[in-house]
């Protein structure tokens, strides 16, 4: 059995179990698909600016929409803050 630790996803906030062998590596959240660096302390990562966080959320939404299209599911159009798709 491998040693694991628990970390919050910086994008969606869900807690995920990560193998200790992945410390310092880029991992993807199993819930939202966002990528981040695995670390023992949630506070060890520098805080992102709101623009960086919005970019990460947008990328996660695009991956989800792409996956839905590939699986034949349709998803409602997401309207950005400026009112454009």
Protein Blocks (a to p, Z undefined) as FASTA:
>chain_A
ZZddddddfklopacdddfklgoiacddfklopacdddfblklpccddfklmmmmmmmmm
mmmmmmmmmnopacdddddfkopZZ
